[in-house]
């Protein structure tokens, strides 16, 4: 009877360890994905802002230079 209880208890411990390992893996994966999303978001914002600034500057130059066109 004791050996059966010991096997059942050992099985529960191994399952708890497996669950803990999966939780740790999930926690690490979520942390990495979150950090990647933040980094990617910052890059996209910088590229978007830089692109917008360049478009505004080039549009202003075109509007300013249209008076110099001779037909």
Biopython code that builds the backbone (N, CA, C, O; Angstrom):
import numpy as np
from Bio.PDB.StructureBuilder import StructureBuilder

atoms = [
    (1, "UNK", "N", (0.820, -1.195, 0.000)),
    (1, "UNK", "CA", (0.000, 0.000, 0.000)),
    (1, "UNK", "C", (0.863, 1.256, 0.000)),
    (1, "UNK", "O", (0.552, 2.238, -0.675)),
    (2, "UNK", "N", (1.954, 1.211, 0.770)),
    (2, "UNK", "CA", (2.842, 2.381, 0.825)),
    (2, "UNK", "C", (3.483, 2.651, -0.526)),
    (2, "UNK", "O", (3.624, 3.807, -0.925)),
    (3, "UNK", "N", (3.868, 1.603, -1.229)),
    (3, "UNK", "CA", (4.526, 1.797, -2.519)),
    (3, "UNK", "C", (3.565, 2.438, -3.524)),
    (3, "UNK", "O", (3.986, 3.246, -4.352)),
    (4, "UNK", "N", (2.302, 2.088, -3.459)),
    (4, "UNK", "CA", (1.312, 2.690, -4.359)),
    (4, "UNK", "C", (1.152, 4.171, -4.046)),
    (4, "UNK", "O", (1.098, 4.994, -4.959)),
    (5, "UNK", "N", (1.076, 4.517, -2.766)),
    (5, "UNK", "CA", (0.967, 5.924, -2.379)),
    (5, "UNK", "C", (2.208, 6.702, -2.800)),
    (5, "UNK", "O", (2.110, 7.848, -3.239)),
    (6, "UNK", "N", (3.368, 6.079, -2.666)),
    (6, "UNK", "CA", (4.617, 6.751, -3.040)),
    (6, "UNK", "C", (4.641, 7.009, -4.551)),
    (6, "UNK", "O", (5.077, 8.077, -4.983)),
    (7, "UNK", "N", (4.186, 6.060, -5.350)),
    (7, "UNK", "CA", (4.150, 6.224, -6.809)),
    (7, "UNK", "C", (3.184, 7.338, -7.189)),
    (7, "UNK", "O", (3.487, 8.160, -8.053)),
    (8, "UNK", "N", (2.021, 7.365, -6.543)),
    (8, "UNK", "CA", (1.040, 8.415, -6.828)),
    (8, "UNK", "C", (1.606, 9.776, -6.447)),
    (8, "UNK", "O", (1.468, 10.738, -7.203)),
    (9, "UNK", "N", (2.243, 9.866, -5.277)),
    (9, "UNK", "CA", (2.828, 11.137, -4.835)),
    (9, "UNK", "C", (3.955, 11.566, -5.767)),
    (9, "UNK", "O", (4.079, 12.750, -6.080)),
    (10, "UNK", "N", (4.774, 10.625, -6.213)),
    (10, "UNK", "CA", (5.861, 10.952, -7.137)),
    (10, "UNK", "C", (5.306, 11.437, -8.468)),
    (10, "UNK", "O", (5.863, 12.351, -9.076)),
    (11, "UNK", "N", (4.218, 10.836, -8.925)),
    (11, "UNK", "CA", (3.595, 11.266, -10.170)),
    (11, "UNK", "C", (3.052, 12.677, -10.073)),
    (11, "UNK", "O", (3.156, 13.456, -11.020)),
    (12, "UNK", "N", (2.474, 13.005, -8.926)),
    (12, "UNK", "CA", (1.960, 14.359, -8.735)),
    (12, "UNK", "C", (3.089, 15.376, -8.725)),
    (12, "UNK", "O", (2.949, 16.468, -9.276)),
    (13, "UNK", "N", (4.206, 15.023, -8.103)),
    (13, "UNK", "CA", (5.339, 15.947, -8.062)),
    (13, "UNK", "C", (5.904, 16.171, -9.454)),
    (13, "UNK", "O", (6.255, 17.297, -9.808)),
    (14, "UNK", "N", (5.996, 15.104, -10.251)),
    (14, "UNK", "CA", (6.549, 15.273, -11.594)),
    (14, "UNK", "C", (5.608, 16.114, -12.456)),
    (14, "UNK", "O", (6.068, 16.896, -13.289)),
    (15, "UNK", "N", (4.299, 15.963, -12.265)),
    (15, "UNK", "CA", (3.361, 16.794, -13.017)),
    (15, "UNK", "C", (3.468, 18.244, -12.588)),
    (15, "UNK", "O", (3.414, 19.141, -13.429)),
    (16, "UNK", "N", (3.619, 18.489, -11.297)),
    (16, "UNK", "CA", (3.770, 19.860, -10.816)),
    (16, "UNK", "C", (5.029, 20.479, -11.392)),
    (16, "UNK", "O", (5.029, 21.654, -11.759)),
    (17, "UNK", "N", (6.098, 19.707, -11.476)),
    (17, "UNK", "CA", (7.337, 20.206, -12.065)),
    (17, "UNK", "C", (7.158, 20.531, -13.533)),
    (17, "UNK", "O", (7.682, 21.531, -14.023)),
    (18, "UNK", "N", (6.418, 19.686, -14.237)),
    (18, "UNK", "CA", (6.180, 19.925, -15.664)),
    (18, "UNK", "C", (5.331, 21.170, -15.861)),
    (18, "UNK", "O", (5.574, 21.958, -16.775)),
    (19, "UNK", "N", (4.335, 21.342, -15.002)),
    (19, "UNK", "CA", (3.483, 22.526, -15.101)),
    (19, "UNK", "C", (4.299, 23.773, -14.803)),
    (19, "UNK", "O", (4.150, 24.789, -15.482)),
    (20, "UNK", "N", (5.160, 23.704, -13.796)),
    (20, "UNK", "CA", (6.004, 24.845, -13.450)),
    (20, "UNK", "C", (6.953, 25.183, -14.592)),
    (20, "UNK", "O", (7.176, 26.355, -14.894)),
    (21, "UNK", "N", (7.511, 24.150, -15.228)),
    (21, "UNK", "CA", (8.400, 24.395, -16.370)),
    (21, "UNK", "C", (7.653, 25.073, -17.511)),
    (21, "UNK", "O", (8.174, 25.996, -18.137)),
    (22, "UNK", "N", (6.440, 24.618, -17.782)),
    (22, "UNK", "CA", (5.651, 25.216, -18.853)),
    (22, "UNK", "C", (5.296, 26.666, -18.520)),
    (22, "UNK", "O", (5.308, 27.532, -19.395)),
    (23, "UNK", "N", (4.978, 26.924, -17.240)),
    (23, "UNK", "CA", (4.660, 28.294, -16.840)),
    (23, "UNK", "C", (5.870, 29.195, -16.997)),
    (23, "UNK", "O", (5.740, 30.340, -17.430)),
    (24, "UNK", "N", (7.050, 28.688, -16.649)),
    (24, "UNK", "CA", (8.270, 29.487, -16.796)),
    (24, "UNK", "C", (8.560, 29.752, -18.264)),
    (24, "UNK", "O", (8.943, 30.864, -18.626)),
    (25, "UNK", "N", (8.384, 28.752, -19.110)),
    (25, "UNK", "CA", (8.612, 28.935, -20.546)),
    (25, "UNK", "C", (7.637, 29.951, -21.111)),
    (25, "UNK", "O", (8.017, 30.817, -21.898)),
    (26, "UNK", "N", (6.378, 29.843, -20.706)),
    (26, "UNK", "CA", (5.363, 30.787, -21.180)),
    (26, "UNK", "C", (5.706, 32.199, -20.729)),
    (26, "UNK", "O", (5.598, 33.148, -21.506)),
    (27, "UNK", "N", (6.119, 32.336, -19.475)),
    (27, "UNK", "CA", (6.487, 33.637, -18.919)),
    (27, "UNK", "C", (7.658, 34.240, -19.693)),
    (27, "UNK", "O", (7.643, 35.430, -20.010)),
    (28, "UNK", "N", (8.669, 33.432, -19.998)),
    (28, "UNK", "CA", (9.836, 33.926, -20.735)),
    (28, "UNK", "C", (9.475, 34.293, -22.169)),
    (28, "UNK", "O", (9.943, 35.306, -22.688)),
    (29, "UNK", "N", (8.639, 33.468, -22.815)),
    (29, "UNK", "CA", (8.239, 33.746, -24.194)),
    (29, "UNK", "C", (7.427, 35.034, -24.254)),
    (29, "UNK", "O", (7.619, 35.854, -25.152)),
    (30, "UNK", "N", (6.521, 35.210, -23.297)),
    (30, "UNK", "CA", (5.707, 36.429, -23.276)),
    (30, "UNK", "C", (6.580, 37.656, -23.037)),
    (30, "UNK", "O", (6.340, 38.709, -23.627)),
    (31, "UNK", "N", (7.587, 37.531, -22.179)),
    (31, "UNK", "CA", (8.492, 38.646, -21.929)),
    (31, "UNK", "C", (9.274, 39.021, -23.177)),
    (31, "UNK", "O", (9.419, 40.201, -23.498)),
    (32, "UNK", "N", (9.778, 38.009, -23.884)),
    (32, "UNK", "CA", (10.517, 38.267, -25.114)),
    (32, "UNK", "C", (9.647, 38.878, -26.195)),
    (32, "UNK", "O", (10.075, 39.787, -26.907)),
    (33, "UNK", "N", (8.426, 38.379, -26.318)),
    (33, "UNK", "CA", (7.500, 38.912, -27.326)),
    (33, "UNK", "C", (7.120, 40.352, -26.995)),
    (33, "UNK", "O", (7.025, 41.192, -27.891)),
    (34, "UNK", "N", (6.905, 40.637, -25.724)),
    (34, "UNK", "CA", (6.578, 42.009, -25.320)),
    (34, "UNK", "C", (7.714, 42.971, -25.613)),
    (34, "UNK", "O", (7.486, 44.069, -26.120)),
    (35, "UNK", "N", (8.938, 42.565, -25.297)),
    (35, "UNK", "CA", (10.096, 43.415, -25.563)),
    (35, "UNK", "C", (10.273, 43.636, -27.065)),
    (35, "UNK", "O", (10.589, 44.745, -27.497)),
    (36, "UNK", "N", (10.072, 42.598, -27.849)),
    (36, "UNK", "CA", (10.189, 42.716, -29.301)),
    (36, "UNK", "C", (9.124, 43.660, -29.855)),
    (36, "UNK", "O", (9.413, 44.468, -30.737)),
    (37, "UNK", "N", (7.901, 43.566, -29.349)),
    (37, "UNK", "CA", (6.834, 44.447, -29.810)),
    (37, "UNK", "C", (7.131, 45.911, -29.476)),
    (37, "UNK", "O", (6.876, 46.797, -30.292)),
    (38, "UNK", "N", (7.661, 46.164, -28.298)),
    (38, "UNK", "CA", (8.006, 47.539, -27.922)),
    (38, "UNK", "C", (9.115, 48.066, -28.824)),
    (38, "UNK", "O", (9.025, 49.185, -29.328)),
    (39, "UNK", "N", (10.160, 47.266, -29.030)),
    (39, "UNK", "CA", (11.271, 47.699, -29.879)),
    (39, "UNK", "C", (10.791, 47.959, -31.313)),
    (39, "UNK", "O", (11.151, 48.968, -31.918)),
    (40, "UNK", "N", (9.990, 47.056, -31.842)),
    (40, "UNK", "CA", (9.480, 47.207, -33.201)),
    (40, "UNK", "C", (8.577, 48.432, -33.310)),
    (40, "UNK", "O", (8.612, 49.142, -34.314)),
    (41, "UNK", "N", (7.780, 48.677, -32.293)),
    (41, "UNK", "CA", (6.911, 49.852, -32.278)),
    (41, "UNK", "C", (7.698, 51.146, -32.290)),
    (41, "UNK", "O", (7.330, 52.096, -32.981)),
    (42, "UNK", "N", (8.784, 51.188, -31.524)),
    (42, "UNK", "CA", (9.626, 52.388, -31.506)),
    (42, "UNK", "C", (10.254, 52.622, -32.870)),
    (42, "UNK", "O", (10.296, 53.754, -33.353)),
    (43, "UNK", "N", (10.739, 51.559, -33.489)),
    (43, "UNK", "CA", (11.352, 51.688, -34.824)),
    (43, "UNK", "C", (10.324, 52.196, -35.828)),
    (43, "UNK", "O", (10.622, 53.088, -36.622)),
    (44, "UNK", "N", (9.129, 51.642, -35.801)),
    (44, "UNK", "CA", (8.077, 52.059, -36.736)),
    (44, "UNK", "C", (7.707, 53.523, -36.506)),
    (44, "UNK", "O", (7.493, 54.262, -37.467)),
    (45, "UNK", "N", (7.628, 53.953, -35.234)),
    (45, "UNK", "CA", (7.305, 55.358, -34.955)),
    (45, "UNK", "C", (8.391, 56.279, -35.488)),
    (45, "UNK", "O", (8.086, 57.311, -36.087)),
    (46, "UNK", "N", (9.652, 55.925, -35.279)),
    (46, "UNK", "CA", (10.754, 56.769, -35.754)),
    (46, "UNK", "C", (10.734, 56.859, -37.271)),
    (46, "UNK", "O", (10.874, 57.943, -37.837)),
    (47, "UNK", "N", (10.560, 55.716, -37.929)),
    (47, "UNK", "CA", (10.517, 55.710, -39.395)),
    (47, "UNK", "C", (9.306, 56.509, -39.884)),
    (47, "UNK", "O", (9.414, 57.265, -40.849)),
    (48, "UNK", "N", (8.168, 56.349, -39.230)),
    (48, "UNK", "CA", (6.965, 57.076, -39.633)),
    (48, "UNK", "C", (7.108, 58.580, -39.452)),
    (48, "UNK", "O", (6.723, 59.358, -40.326)),
    (49, "UNK", "N", (7.658, 58.982, -38.327)),
    (49, "UNK", "CA", (7.847, 60.420, -38.072)),
    (49, "UNK", "C", (8.857, 60.997, -39.047)),
    (49, "UNK", "O", (8.643, 62.077, -39.598)),
    (50, "UNK", "N", (9.966, 60.281, -39.266)),
    (50, "UNK", "CA", (10.984, 60.761, -40.200)),
    (50, "UNK", "C", (10.407, 60.871, -41.610)),
    (50, "UNK", "O", (10.670, 61.845, -42.315)),
    (51, "UNK", "N", (9.625, 59.877, -42.021)),
    (51, "UNK", "CA", (8.998, 59.923, -43.339)),
    (51, "UNK", "C", (8.023, 61.079, -43.458)),
    (51, "UNK", "O", (7.976, 61.751, -44.488)),
    (52, "UNK", "N", (7.249, 61.312, -42.418)),
    (52, "UNK", "CA", (6.310, 62.435, -42.429)),
    (52, "UNK", "C", (7.009, 63.775, -42.526)),
    (52, "UNK", "O", (6.570, 64.659, -43.262)),
    (53, "UNK", "N", (8.097, 63.930, -41.783)),
    (53, "UNK", "CA", (8.862, 65.178, -41.830)),
    (53, "UNK", "C", (9.435, 65.395, -43.225)),
    (53, "UNK", "O", (9.387, 66.504, -43.757)),
    (54, "UNK", "N", (9.975, 64.335, -43.812)),
    (54, "UNK", "CA", (10.534, 64.471, -45.166)),
    (54, "UNK", "C", (9.453, 64.835, -46.188)),
    (54, "UNK", "O", (9.704, 65.630, -47.094)),
    (55, "UNK", "N", (8.271, 64.270, -46.053)),
    (55, "UNK", "CA", (7.182, 64.606, -46.965)),
    (55, "UNK", "C", (6.742, 66.062, -46.810)),
    (55, "UNK", "O", (6.470, 66.736, -47.804)),
    (56, "UNK", "N", (6.672, 66.547, -45.582)),
    (56, "UNK", "CA", (6.284, 67.940, -45.359)),
    (56, "UNK", "C", (7.332, 68.882, -45.948)),
    (56, "UNK", "O", (6.989, 69.878, -46.585)),
    (57, "UNK", "N", (8.598, 68.569, -45.737)),
    (57, "UNK", "CA", (9.669, 69.428, -46.267)),
    (57, "UNK", "C", (9.642, 69.437, -47.789)),
    (57, "UNK", "O", (9.729, 70.497, -48.409)),
    (58, "UNK", "N", (9.521, 68.251, -48.391)),
    (58, "UNK", "CA", (9.522, 68.218, -49.860)),
    (58, "UNK", "C", (8.273, 68.897, -50.429)),
    (58, "UNK", "O", (8.345, 69.540, -51.476)),
    (59, "UNK", "N", (7.137, 68.762, -49.755)),
    (59, "UNK", "CA", (5.922, 69.452, -50.207)),
    (59, "UNK", "C", (6.071, 70.960, -50.113)),
    (59, "UNK", "O", (5.628, 71.682, -51.006)),
    (60, "UNK", "N", (6.690, 71.449, -49.041)),
    (60, "UNK", "CA", (6.911, 72.888, -48.892)),
    (60, "UNK", "C", (7.844, 73.408, -49.971)),
    (60, "UNK", "O", (7.634, 74.496, -50.507)),
    (61, "UNK", "N", (8.887, 72.627, -50.295)),
    (61, "UNK", "CA", (9.813, 73.044, -51.355)),
    (61, "UNK", "C", (9.104, 73.100, -52.711)),
    (61, "UNK", "O", (9.344, 74.011, -53.503)),
    (62, "UNK", "N", (8.236, 72.130, -52.976)),
    (62, "UNK", "CA", (7.489, 72.137, -54.241)),
    (62, "UNK", "C", (6.561, 73.349, -54.324)),
    (62, "UNK", "O", (6.485, 74.005, -55.363)),
    (63, "UNK", "N", (5.862, 73.644, -53.237)),
    (63, "UNK", "CA", (4.970, 74.804, -53.240)),
    (63, "UNK", "C", (5.745, 76.109, -53.381)),
    (63, "UNK", "O", (5.298, 77.031, -54.064)),
    (64, "UNK", "N", (6.902, 76.188, -52.737)),
    (64, "UNK", "CA", (7.706, 77.413, -52.840)),
    (64, "UNK", "C", (8.323, 77.560, -54.236)),
    (64, "UNK", "O", (8.498, 78.673, -54.731)),
    (65, "UNK", "N", (8.649, 76.430, -54.861)),
    (65, "UNK", "CA", (9.309, 76.496, -56.163)),
    (65, "UNK", "C", (8.369, 76.617, -57.339)),
    (65, "UNK", "O", (8.839, 76.808, -58.460)),
    (66, "UNK", "N", (7.076, 76.516, -57.146)),
    (66, "UNK", "CA", (6.155, 76.578, -58.287)),
    (66, "UNK", "C", (6.080, 77.981, -58.875)),
    (66, "UNK", "O", (5.676, 78.134, -60.028)),
    (67, "UNK", "N", (6.455, 79.003, -58.123)),
    (67, "UNK", "CA", (6.454, 80.369, -58.656)),
    (67, "UNK", "C", (7.600, 80.569, -59.652)),
    (67, "UNK", "O", (7.546, 81.487, -60.470)),
    (68, "UNK", "N", (8.609, 79.745, -59.599)),
    (68, "UNK", "CA", (9.770, 79.896, -60.460)),
    (68, "UNK", "C", (9.611, 79.200, -61.808)),
    (68, "UNK", "O", (10.514, 79.264, -62.642)),
    (69, "UNK", "N", (8.498, 78.550, -62.031)),
    (69, "UNK", "CA", (8.294, 77.824, -63.286)),
    (69, "UNK", "C", (7.858, 78.802, -64.382)),
    (69, "UNK", "O", (6.941, 79.600, -64.189)),
    (70, "UNK", "N", (8.522, 78.725, -65.517)),
    (70, "UNK", "CA", (8.184, 79.545, -66.675)),
    (70, "UNK", "C", (7.620, 78.640, -67.761)),
    (70, "UNK", "O", (8.204, 77.601, -68.068)),
    (71, "UNK", "N", (6.499, 79.024, -68.340)),
    (71, "UNK", "CA", (5.890, 78.254, -69.422)),
    (71, "UNK", "C", (6.070, 78.968, -70.733)),
    (71, "UNK", "O", (5.623, 78.476, -71.770)),
]
sb = StructureBuilder()
sb.init_structure("model")
sb.init_model(0)
sb.init_chain("A")
sb.init_seg("    ")
for serial, (resi, resn, name, xyz) in enumerate(atoms, 1):
    if name == "N":
        sb.init_residue(resn, " ", resi, " ")
    sb.init_atom(name, np.array(xyz, "f"), 0.0, 1.0, " ", f" {name:<3s}", serial, name[0])
structure = sb.get_structure()
